Amino acid sequence: MQPKILFVHTVCPSQFSDLCEYLNVSGMADAWYMTTPGNMKKNQSRYRNLLPLTPDGNMMAANSYYYSGKVERAGRVSLGLYRALKAFLDKRKLDLIVAHGSLGSPHFLFDEFDIPVIPYIEFPSYADHGWDSRFPPTEGQRLTDKNMQMLSYYEVIKSPRTLVPTEYARSMFPDFLQHKIVARFEGMDPQKIAAREPADVSLPQGKQTLGFAARDLSSAKGLESFISTAAHLSKLNDDIHFVVIGDPAATTYGYEQLFLDRKYGKESSVTFLEHLMRRYKVDRNRFTLTGKLPYKQFSDLLHQVDLFMYPVLFGSGNWGLIELLIRGRPVVAAARCYMPEFIQHGVNGLLVSDDRPAAWAECILELLADDSRRSALGAAAASAAENYHLPRVAQDYMALFNEVIAEHRAR
């Protein structure tokens, strides 16, 4: 008999949406996806079994008390989830609920329903995730962040299992909680990965290209390392062109905006990317800045770049890296955070331990001069990344889900 599973996330698409759809298509589960009414309406043509979750009031409204803001937002979402779940259970049964820890906020469900709840927590708090000391949070942001940590710990304590993206993310939690936490990176749809449309981006002919691709162009993703390395490479080689793929205005996992507000004024439109390009006095003619691209165009452009640099500073596990590896793109990455879980040095990519631009440049120049080695690293990357194809990942998830369901029934 198919297990009945509800996924919860106020955002759609998310790390759950394709998994939910695959479980239904493959017959592995009877799966439902609960999200906000607006996201439900926008995605009804893409996904089946969508359900509405209406937060109790505007979850993005100004908080009544700054220091409890994160908990207040989570409470609005969780109460909406609680009410929607009660209505759903009047018509159907569920065996399991899988909810994003902060954007699905399942904490009001514990001890209220005879259904196991698995939260997904990307990282417990920004203090655990880490931030660039050059761009620190305010005192208020640091103190407020403790509420996020408090909520994350509570969800781990109350749940039979908690999902995190990587073992590195698992290590951010206290030792006494880690036995309840399971590292599972999200699955990606091979058909969507393969789909490509020509991007309206023109790269210069006769130049080799070094790329940086991330959802947010931030300090956490290592953007400064990329720009400083590009500035250094520009002095060594005239035939390298630099490609930056991502939205410079996207919300980041850090506090760069505070620095930008102080330096340029709150009304300024200067982004962190623009600040770095000014600071390192780069030749803008040697850069292509694409901004955010439609997914199929993004995919196509990745195949046109010779080599990617992924100098992440902080993080728990990002899609951006897998987007590169799963397409067989050669990557030079920083030897920290979760990188060694995905890249075996010299096999499916290279890891750099030295943050000096000269050290990055040396490695990059060697790879750009060796077409066959780049090709071999890319092929090995694509082969290793098959572990993150949805058909394989779905089996791992269902093994965990069935285990939790069986344990709950036994109790």
ROSEBA-942858 format. One record per residue (C-alpha): y, x, z; chain. Coordinates in steps of 0.02 Angstrom, whole numbers, plus 50000, padded with zeros to 5 digits. Last residue first. Layout:
N
@v = Y | u = X | w = Z | chain = A
...
***
This chain:
411
@v = 50134 | u = 50245 | w = 50947 | chain = A
@v = 50007 | u = 50256 | w = 50807 | chain = A
@v = 50122 | u = 50158 | w = 50693 | chain = A
@v = 50263 | u = 50280 | w = 50724 | chain = A
@v = 50152 | u = 50431 | w = 50690 | chain = A
@v = 50091 | u = 50353 | w = 50528 | chain = A
@v = 50269 | u = 50318 | w = 50469 | chain = A
@v = 50323 | u = 50496 | w = 50512 | chain = A
@v = 50178 | u = 50572 | w = 50416 | chain = A
@v = 50206 | u = 50456 | w = 50269 | chain = A
@v = 50387 | u = 50512 | w = 50258 | chain = A
@v = 50342 | u = 50696 | w = 50268 | chain = A
@v = 50209 | u = 50685 | w = 50132 | chain = A
@v = 50329 | u = 50575 | w = 50033 | chain = A
@v = 50463 | u = 50709 | w = 50038 | chain = A
@v = 50346 | u = 50844 | w = 49978 | chain = A
@v = 50280 | u = 50734 | w = 49837 | chain = A
@v = 50458 | u = 50689 | w = 49786 | chain = A
@v = 50502 | u = 50873 | w = 49774 | chain = A
@v = 50369 | u = 50902 | w = 49642 | chain = A
@v = 50415 | u = 50757 | w = 49528 | chain = A
@v = 50600 | u = 50785 | w = 49566 | chain = A
@v = 50612 | u = 50963 | w = 49504 | chain = A
@v = 50661 | u = 51078 | w = 49646 | chain = A
@v = 50502 | u = 51185 | w = 49642 | chain = A
@v = 50538 | u = 51206 | w = 49457 | chain = A
@v = 50675 | u = 51322 | w = 49521 | chain = A
@v = 50553 | u = 51468 | w = 49524 | chain = A
@v = 50522 | u = 51453 | w = 49336 | chain = A
@v = 50706 | u = 51431 | w = 49295 | chain = A
@v = 50751 | u = 51584 | w = 49398 | chain = A
@v = 50611 | u = 51686 | w = 49319 | chain = A
@v = 50679 | u = 51646 | w = 49146 | chain = A
@v = 50855 | u = 51692 | w = 49201 | chain = A
@v = 50800 | u = 51857 | w = 49276 | chain = A
@v = 50705 | u = 51901 | w = 49117 | chain = A
@v = 50854 | u = 51856 | w = 49006 | chain = A
@v = 50973 | u = 51958 | w = 49111 | chain = A
@v = 50852 | u = 52104 | w = 49103 | chain = A
@v = 50837 | u = 52091 | w = 48914 | chain = A
@v = 51025 | u = 52083 | w = 48888 | chain = A
@v = 51061 | u = 52241 | w = 48988 | chain = A
@v = 51245 | u = 52291 | w = 48979 | chain = A
@v = 51302 | u = 52130 | w = 49066 | chain = A
@v = 51177 | u = 52170 | w = 49204 | chain = A
@v = 51243 | u = 52345 | w = 49237 | chain = A
@v = 51423 | u = 52285 | w = 49230 | chain = A
@v = 51387 | u = 52149 | w = 49359 | chain = A
@v = 51304 | u = 52267 | w = 49483 | chain = A
@v = 51446 | u = 52392 | w = 49474 | chain = A
@v = 51578 | u = 52256 | w = 49482 | chain = A
@v = 51504 | u = 52180 | w = 49640 | chain = A
@v = 51508 | u = 52350 | w = 49727 | chain = A
@v = 51684 | u = 52387 | w = 49665 | chain = A
@v = 51745 | u = 52217 | w = 49726 | chain = A
@v = 51689 | u = 52267 | w = 49903 | chain = A
@v = 51580 | u = 52135 | w = 49983 | chain = A
@v = 51424 | u = 52243 | w = 49998 | chain = A
@v = 51259 | u = 52152 | w = 50021 | chain = A
@v = 51232 | u = 52098 | w = 49841 | chain = A
@v = 51080 | u = 51994 | w = 49793 | chain = A
@v = 51012 | u = 51992 | w = 49615 | chain = A
@v = 50921 | u = 51854 | w = 49523 | chain = A
@v = 50747 | u = 51786 | w = 49489 | chain = A
@v = 50646 | u = 51945 | w = 49524 | chain = A
@v = 50765 | u = 52087 | w = 49570 | chain = A
@v = 50811 | u = 52008 | w = 49735 | chain = A
@v = 50712 | u = 51850 | w = 49771 | chain = A
@v = 50838 | u = 51710 | w = 49759 | chain = A
@v = 50819 | u = 51537 | w = 49834 | chain = A
@v = 50785 | u = 51567 | w = 50019 | chain = A
@v = 50879 | u = 51733 | w = 50010 | chain = A
@v = 51038 | u = 51635 | w = 49967 | chain = A
@v = 51038 | u = 51523 | w = 50122 | chain = A
@v = 51173 | u = 51617 | w = 50217 | chain = A
@v = 51185 | u = 51797 | w = 50157 | chain = A
@v = 51144 | u = 51919 | w = 50017 | chain = A
@v = 51289 | u = 51868 | w = 49905 | chain = A
@v = 51238 | u = 51814 | w = 49732 | chain = A
@v = 51218 | u = 51886 | w = 49556 | chain = A
@v = 51148 | u = 51747 | w = 49448 | chain = A
@v = 51058 | u = 51738 | w = 49280 | chain = A
@v = 51053 | u = 51559 | w = 49213 | chain = A
@v = 50882 | u = 51482 | w = 49192 | chain = A
@v = 50941 | u = 51301 | w = 49198 | chain = A
@v = 50864 | u = 51274 | w = 49369 | chain = A
@v = 50949 | u = 51432 | w = 49431 | chain = A
@v = 51125 | u = 51375 | w = 49387 | chain = A
@v = 51120 | u = 51196 | w = 49452 | chain = A
@v = 51024 | u = 51266 | w = 49601 | chain = A
@v = 51174 | u = 51371 | w = 49652 | chain = A
@v = 51296 | u = 51227 | w = 49637 | chain = A
@v = 51183 | u = 51108 | w = 49733 | chain = A
@v = 51231 | u = 51195 | w = 49892 | chain = A
@v = 51136 | u = 51244 | w = 50050 | chain = A
@v = 51204 | u = 51268 | w = 50225 | chain = A
@v = 51365 | u = 51358 | w = 50186 | chain = A
@v = 51480 | u = 51503 | w = 50220 | chain = A
@v = 51534 | u = 51656 | w = 50121 | chain = A
@v = 51459 | u = 51618 | w = 49949 | chain = A
@v = 51475 | u = 51757 | w = 49819 | chain = A
@v = 51391 | u = 51665 | w = 49675 | chain = A
@v = 51429 | u = 51765 | w = 49516 | chain = A
@v = 51364 | u = 51698 | w = 49353 | chain = A
@v = 51313 | u = 51790 | w = 49195 | chain = A
@v = 51320 | u = 51761 | w = 49007 | chain = A
@v = 51410 | u = 51593 | w = 49004 | chain = A
@v = 51366 | u = 51476 | w = 48860 | chain = A
@v = 51219 | u = 51391 | w = 48947 | chain = A
@v = 51331 | u = 51337 | w = 49091 | chain = A
@v = 51445 | u = 51254 | w = 48963 | chain = A
@v = 51311 | u = 51132 | w = 48909 | chain = A
@v = 51272 | u = 51076 | w = 49086 | chain = A
@v = 51456 | u = 51047 | w = 49126 | chain = A
@v = 51469 | u = 50946 | w = 48966 | chain = A
@v = 51322 | u = 50838 | w = 49021 | chain = A
@v = 51398 | u = 50818 | w = 49195 | chain = A
@v = 51573 | u = 50770 | w = 49142 | chain = A
@v = 51685 | u = 50919 | w = 49184 | chain = A
@v = 51794 | u = 50961 | w = 49335 | chain = A
@v = 51924 | u = 51093 | w = 49297 | chain = A
@v = 51889 | u = 51209 | w = 49151 | chain = A
@v = 51987 | u = 51364 | w = 49197 | chain = A
@v = 51962 | u = 51497 | w = 49062 | chain = A
@v = 52024 | u = 51667 | w = 49116 | chain = A
@v = 52068 | u = 51826 | w = 49022 | chain = A
@v = 52234 | u = 51756 | w = 48963 | chain = A
@v = 52277 | u = 51731 | w = 49147 | chain = A
@v = 52291 | u = 51918 | w = 49174 | chain = A
@v = 52263 | u = 51931 | w = 49361 | chain = A
@v = 52401 | u = 51968 | w = 49485 | chain = A
@v = 52279 | u = 51971 | w = 49633 | chain = A
@v = 52391 | u = 51864 | w = 49742 | chain = A
@v = 52447 | u = 51751 | w = 49601 | chain = A
@v = 52269 | u = 51714 | w = 49545 | chain = A
@v = 52222 | u = 51688 | w = 49726 | chain = A
@v = 52359 | u = 51561 | w = 49757 | chain = A
@v = 52316 | u = 51467 | w = 49597 | chain = A
@v = 52135 | u = 51453 | w = 49650 | chain = A
@v = 52185 | u = 51395 | w = 49825 | chain = A
@v = 52291 | u = 51260 | w = 49744 | chain = A
@v = 52480 | u = 51254 | w = 49727 | chain = A
@v = 52538 | u = 51073 | w = 49711 | chain = A
@v = 52680 | u = 51096 | w = 49834 | chain = A
@v = 52741 | u = 50950 | w = 49938 | chain = A
@v = 52663 | u = 51021 | w = 50096 | chain = A
@v = 52756 | u = 51185 | w = 50077 | chain = A
@v = 52705 | u = 51347 | w = 49989 | chain = A
@v = 52648 | u = 51462 | w = 50129 | chain = A
@v = 52624 | u = 51337 | w = 50270 | chain = A
@v = 52546 | u = 51203 | w = 50161 | chain = A
@v = 52435 | u = 51333 | w = 50076 | chain = A
@v = 52371 | u = 51398 | w = 50243 | chain = A
@v = 52332 | u = 51222 | w = 50303 | chain = A
@v = 52248 | u = 51186 | w = 50137 | chain = A
@v = 52131 | u = 51334 | w = 50160 | chain = A
@v = 52044 | u = 51248 | w = 50305 | chain = A
@v = 51861 | u = 51248 | w = 50255 | chain = A
@v = 51721 | u = 51154 | w = 50172 | chain = A
@v = 51836 | u = 51104 | w = 50030 | chain = A
@v = 51907 | u = 50941 | w = 49964 | chain = A
@v = 51926 | u = 50954 | w = 49775 | chain = A
@v = 52094 | u = 51009 | w = 49702 | chain = A
@v = 52029 | u = 51162 | w = 49609 | chain = A
@v = 51892 | u = 51057 | w = 49528 | chain = A
@v = 51755 | u = 51166 | w = 49458 | chain = A
@v = 51707 | u = 51291 | w = 49324 | chain = A
@v = 51797 | u = 51459 | w = 49324 | chain = A
@v = 51759 | u = 51567 | w = 49171 | chain = A
@v = 51808 | u = 51751 | w = 49161 | chain = A
@v = 51811 | u = 51852 | w = 49000 | chain = A
@v = 51742 | u = 52029 | w = 48992 | chain = A
@v = 51783 | u = 52142 | w = 48845 | chain = A
@v = 51926 | u = 52244 | w = 48916 | chain = A
@v = 51816 | u = 52334 | w = 49043 | chain = A
@v = 51863 | u = 52438 | w = 49194 | chain = A
@v = 52035 | u = 52373 | w = 49244 | chain = A
@v = 51984 | u = 52193 | w = 49212 | chain = A
@v = 51830 | u = 52222 | w = 49320 | chain = A
@v = 51940 | u = 52248 | w = 49474 | chain = A
@v = 52040 | u = 52089 | w = 49444 | chain = A
@v = 51878 | u = 51994 | w = 49412 | chain = A
@v = 51807 | u = 52062 | w = 49575 | chain = A
@v = 51962 | u = 52002 | w = 49669 | chain = A
@v = 51946 | u = 51831 | w = 49586 | chain = A
@v = 51760 | u = 51815 | w = 49623 | chain = A
@v = 51774 | u = 51877 | w = 49802 | chain = A
@v = 51917 | u = 51755 | w = 49830 | chain = A
@v = 51811 | u = 51611 | w = 49764 | chain = A
@v = 51674 | u = 51645 | w = 49891 | chain = A
@v = 51604 | u = 51468 | w = 49906 | chain = A
@v = 51675 | u = 51456 | w = 50082 | chain = A
@v = 51845 | u = 51515 | w = 50020 | chain = A
@v = 51852 | u = 51368 | w = 49903 | chain = A
@v = 51841 | u = 51310 | w = 49725 | chain = A
@v = 51749 | u = 51150 | w = 49765 | chain = A
@v = 51608 | u = 51083 | w = 49657 | chain = A
@v = 51556 | u = 51260 | w = 49612 | chain = A
@v = 51540 | u = 51370 | w = 49458 | chain = A
@v = 51599 | u = 51550 | w = 49441 | chain = A
@v = 51566 | u = 51633 | w = 49274 | chain = A
@v = 51565 | u = 51805 | w = 49194 | chain = A
@v = 51578 | u = 51804 | w = 49005 | chain = A
@v = 51550 | u = 51936 | w = 48872 | chain = A
@v = 51680 | u = 51936 | w = 48736 | chain = A
@v = 51657 | u = 51933 | w = 48547 | chain = A
@v = 51724 | u = 51758 | w = 48526 | chain = A
@v = 51838 | u = 51684 | w = 48658 | chain = A
@v = 51775 | u = 51529 | w = 48750 | chain = A
@v = 51832 | u = 51357 | w = 48693 | chain = A
@v = 51803 | u = 51212 | w = 48811 | chain = A
@v = 51785 | u = 51034 | w = 48750 | chain = A
@v = 51607 | u = 51033 | w = 48812 | chain = A
@v = 51469 | u = 50994 | w = 48689 | chain = A
@v = 51348 | u = 50868 | w = 48766 | chain = A
@v = 51189 | u = 50914 | w = 48859 | chain = A
@v = 51041 | u = 50826 | w = 48939 | chain = A
@v = 50910 | u = 50949 | w = 49004 | chain = A
@v = 50962 | u = 50938 | w = 49186 | chain = A
@v = 50966 | u = 50748 | w = 49175 | chain = A
@v = 50788 | u = 50748 | w = 49109 | chain = A
@v = 50730 | u = 50871 | w = 49242 | chain = A
@v = 50795 | u = 50757 | w = 49382 | chain = A
@v = 50842 | u = 50863 | w = 49532 | chain = A
@v = 50760 | u = 50861 | w = 49703 | chain = A
@v = 50852 | u = 50891 | w = 49865 | chain = A
@v = 50813 | u = 51039 | w = 49977 | chain = A
@v = 50694 | u = 51006 | w = 50120 | chain = A
@v = 50709 | u = 51094 | w = 50288 | chain = A
@v = 50628 | u = 50996 | w = 50431 | chain = A
@v = 50705 | u = 50978 | w = 50604 | chain = A
@v = 50614 | u = 50918 | w = 50760 | chain = A
@v = 50556 | u = 51093 | w = 50812 | chain = A
@v = 50736 | u = 51153 | w = 50792 | chain = A
@v = 50805 | u = 51052 | w = 50937 | chain = A
@v = 50771 | u = 51173 | w = 51081 | chain = A
@v = 50830 | u = 51320 | w = 50976 | chain = A
@v = 51005 | u = 51249 | w = 50957 | chain = A
@v = 51051 | u = 51199 | w = 50779 | chain = A
@v = 51126 | u = 51317 | w = 50650 | chain = A
@v = 50951 | u = 51387 | w = 50614 | chain = A
@v = 50905 | u = 51225 | w = 50526 | chain = A
@v = 51045 | u = 51254 | w = 50401 | chain = A
@v = 50973 | u = 51426 | w = 50363 | chain = A
@v = 50802 | u = 51346 | w = 50343 | chain = A
@v = 50879 | u = 51242 | w = 50206 | chain = A
@v = 50938 | u = 51066 | w = 50158 | chain = A
@v = 50921 | u = 50980 | w = 50327 | chain = A
@v = 50812 | u = 50830 | w = 50370 | chain = A
@v = 50788 | u = 50765 | w = 50546 | chain = A
@v = 50622 | u = 50707 | w = 50616 | chain = A
@v = 50565 | u = 50581 | w = 50748 | chain = A
@v = 50748 | u = 50535 | w = 50779 | chain = A
@v = 50838 | u = 50516 | w = 50946 | chain = A
@v = 50867 | u = 50700 | w = 50986 | chain = A
@v = 50915 | u = 50744 | w = 50807 | chain = A
@v = 51039 | u = 50599 | w = 50798 | chain = A
@v = 51117 | u = 50649 | w = 50964 | chain = A
@v = 51139 | u = 50829 | w = 50907 | chain = A
@v = 51230 | u = 50774 | w = 50750 | chain = A
@v = 51344 | u = 50655 | w = 50846 | chain = A
@v = 51393 | u = 50791 | w = 50970 | chain = A
@v = 51424 | u = 50915 | w = 50830 | chain = A
@v = 51537 | u = 50794 | w = 50739 | chain = A
@v = 51627 | u = 50758 | w = 50902 | chain = A
@v = 51649 | u = 50945 | w = 50930 | chain = A
@v = 51745 | u = 50953 | w = 50766 | chain = A
@v = 51887 | u = 50857 | w = 50848 | chain = A
@v = 51920 | u = 51007 | w = 50960 | chain = A
@v = 51927 | u = 51130 | w = 50817 | chain = A
@v = 52034 | u = 51013 | w = 50712 | chain = A
@v = 52155 | u = 50989 | w = 50855 | chain = A
@v = 52170 | u = 51176 | w = 50886 | chain = A
@v = 52212 | u = 51199 | w = 50703 | chain = A
@v = 52081 | u = 51265 | w = 50586 | chain = A
@v = 52077 | u = 51448 | w = 50529 | chain = A
@v = 52118 | u = 51516 | w = 50357 | chain = A
@v = 52105 | u = 51705 | w = 50378 | chain = A
@v = 51957 | u = 51678 | w = 50495 | chain = A
@v = 51861 | u = 51601 | w = 50349 | chain = A
@v = 51755 | u = 51459 | w = 50413 | chain = A
@v = 51581 | u = 51439 | w = 50487 | chain = A
@v = 51445 | u = 51308 | w = 50470 | chain = A
@v = 51416 | u = 51305 | w = 50659 | chain = A
@v = 51601 | u = 51281 | w = 50698 | chain = A
@v = 51610 | u = 51160 | w = 50552 | chain = A
@v = 51482 | u = 51051 | w = 50638 | chain = A
@v = 51296 | u = 51004 | w = 50632 | chain = A
@v = 51261 | u = 51055 | w = 50452 | chain = A
@v = 51195 | u = 50953 | w = 50303 | chain = A
@v = 51121 | u = 50823 | w = 50420 | chain = A
@v = 50996 | u = 50700 | w = 50346 | chain = A
@v = 50941 | u = 50571 | w = 50474 | chain = A
@v = 50762 | u = 50505 | w = 50483 | chain = A
@v = 50747 | u = 50333 | w = 50565 | chain = A
@v = 50582 | u = 50258 | w = 50622 | chain = A
@v = 50576 | u = 50067 | w = 50623 | chain = A
@v = 50551 | u = 49952 | w = 50772 | chain = A
@v = 50736 | u = 49910 | w = 50773 | chain = A
@v = 50870 | u = 49928 | w = 50907 | chain = A
@v = 50811 | u = 50087 | w = 50996 | chain = A
@v = 50907 | u = 50195 | w = 50871 | chain = A
@v = 51002 | u = 50093 | w = 50742 | chain = A
@v = 51179 | u = 50125 | w = 50807 | chain = A
@v = 51159 | u = 50312 | w = 50767 | chain = A
@v = 51122 | u = 50284 | w = 50582 | chain = A
@v = 51286 | u = 50355 | w = 50515 | chain = A
@v = 51257 | u = 50345 | w = 50327 | chain = A
@v = 51402 | u = 50459 | w = 50284 | chain = A
@v = 51384 | u = 50558 | w = 50446 | chain = A
@v = 51196 | u = 50582 | w = 50467 | chain = A
@v = 51146 | u = 50531 | w = 50292 | chain = A
@v = 51011 | u = 50400 | w = 50315 | chain = A
@v = 50823 | u = 50387 | w = 50287 | chain = A
@v = 50750 | u = 50225 | w = 50354 | chain = A
@v = 50562 | u = 50197 | w = 50363 | chain = A
@v = 50427 | u = 50062 | w = 50359 | chain = A
@v = 50537 | u = 49915 | w = 50309 | chain = A
@v = 50502 | u = 49729 | w = 50304 | chain = A
@v = 50591 | u = 49601 | w = 50198 | chain = A
@v = 50692 | u = 49440 | w = 50207 | chain = A
@v = 50764 | u = 49434 | w = 50383 | chain = A
@v = 50752 | u = 49624 | w = 50382 | chain = A
@v = 50892 | u = 49633 | w = 50252 | chain = A
@v = 51012 | u = 49533 | w = 50360 | chain = A
@v = 50979 | u = 49642 | w = 50512 | chain = A
@v = 50999 | u = 49798 | w = 50403 | chain = A
@v = 51168 | u = 49741 | w = 50339 | chain = A
@v = 51231 | u = 49712 | w = 50517 | chain = A
@v = 51172 | u = 49882 | w = 50581 | chain = A
@v = 51237 | u = 49971 | w = 50426 | chain = A
@v = 51409 | u = 49896 | w = 50448 | chain = A
@v = 51404 | u = 49947 | w = 50630 | chain = A
@v = 51354 | u = 50122 | w = 50579 | chain = A
@v = 51493 | u = 50141 | w = 50451 | chain = A
@v = 51630 | u = 50087 | w = 50572 | chain = A
@v = 51554 | u = 50193 | w = 50709 | chain = A
@v = 51547 | u = 50347 | w = 50597 | chain = A
@v = 51733 | u = 50327 | w = 50562 | chain = A
@v = 51769 | u = 50313 | w = 50748 | chain = A
@v = 51658 | u = 50462 | w = 50787 | chain = A
@v = 51751 | u = 50570 | w = 50663 | chain = A
@v = 51921 | u = 50513 | w = 50725 | chain = A
@v = 51891 | u = 50535 | w = 50911 | chain = A
@v = 52023 | u = 50671 | w = 50932 | chain = A
@v = 52152 | u = 50582 | w = 50824 | chain = A
@v = 52154 | u = 50418 | w = 50920 | chain = A
@v = 52179 | u = 50252 | w = 50830 | chain = A
@v = 52114 | u = 50330 | w = 50671 | chain = A
@v = 52207 | u = 50313 | w = 50507 | chain = A
@v = 52102 | u = 50214 | w = 50384 | chain = A
@v = 51959 | u = 50293 | w = 50285 | chain = A
@v = 51822 | u = 50188 | w = 50365 | chain = A
@v = 51922 | u = 50031 | w = 50325 | chain = A
@v = 51849 | u = 49894 | w = 50434 | chain = A
@v = 51672 | u = 49872 | w = 50497 | chain = A
@v = 51589 | u = 49963 | w = 50353 | chain = A
@v = 51513 | u = 49854 | w = 50216 | chain = A
@v = 51342 | u = 49915 | w = 50161 | chain = A
@v = 51284 | u = 49830 | w = 50001 | chain = A
@v = 51107 | u = 49852 | w = 49930 | chain = A
@v = 51048 | u = 49941 | w = 49773 | chain = A
@v = 50870 | u = 49910 | w = 49716 | chain = A
@v = 50887 | u = 49985 | w = 49542 | chain = A
@v = 50994 | u = 50131 | w = 49488 | chain = A
@v = 51102 | u = 50174 | w = 49337 | chain = A
@v = 51168 | u = 50004 | w = 49280 | chain = A
@v = 51201 | u = 49951 | w = 49460 | chain = A
@v = 51302 | u = 50109 | w = 49489 | chain = A
@v = 51483 | u = 50052 | w = 49489 | chain = A
@v = 51446 | u = 49889 | w = 49581 | chain = A
@v = 51347 | u = 49976 | w = 49719 | chain = A
@v = 51481 | u = 50108 | w = 49738 | chain = A
@v = 51611 | u = 49973 | w = 49768 | chain = A
@v = 51497 | u = 49873 | w = 49884 | chain = A
@v = 51467 | u = 50029 | w = 49992 | chain = A
@v = 51292 | u = 50101 | w = 49991 | chain = A
@v = 51113 | u = 50050 | w = 50032 | chain = A
@v = 50972 | u = 50118 | w = 49924 | chain = A
@v = 50801 | u = 50036 | w = 49921 | chain = A
@v = 50627 | u = 50107 | w = 49893 | chain = A
@v = 50456 | u = 50029 | w = 49867 | chain = A
@v = 50362 | u = 50192 | w = 49864 | chain = A
@v = 50259 | u = 50311 | w = 49756 | chain = A
@v = 50264 | u = 50192 | w = 49608 | chain = A
@v = 50333 | u = 50327 | w = 49494 | chain = A
@v = 50486 | u = 50224 | w = 49445 | chain = A
@v = 50520 | u = 50169 | w = 49624 | chain = A
@v = 50501 | u = 50342 | w = 49701 | chain = A
@v = 50605 | u = 50413 | w = 49559 | chain = A
@v = 50749 | u = 50294 | w = 49592 | chain = A
@v = 50754 | u = 50338 | w = 49777 | chain = A
@v = 50747 | u = 50523 | w = 49737 | chain = A
@v = 50887 | u = 50503 | w = 49610 | chain = A
@v = 50998 | u = 50415 | w = 49738 | chain = A
@v = 50958 | u = 50519 | w = 49893 | chain = A
@v = 51060 | u = 50678 | w = 49863 | chain = A
@v = 51208 | u = 50568 | w = 49818 | chain = A
@v = 51262 | u = 50455 | w = 49676 | chain = A
@v = 51325 | u = 50352 | w = 49764 | chain = A
@v = 51421 | u = 50384 | w = 49925 | chain = A
@v = 51409 | u = 50273 | w = 50080 | chain = A
@v = 51232 | u = 50338 | w = 50103 | chain = A
@v = 51076 | u = 50248 | w = 50165 | chain = A
@v = 50898 | u = 50260 | w = 50098 | chain = A
@v = 50778 | u = 50119 | w = 50141 | chain = A
@v = 50590 | u = 50147 | w = 50125 | chain = A
@v = 50445 | u = 50026 | w = 50106 | chain = A
@v = 50280 | u = 50119 | w = 50099 | chain = A
@v = 50171 | u = 50068 | w = 49952 | chain = A
@v = 50000 | u = 50000 | w = 50000 | chain = A
***
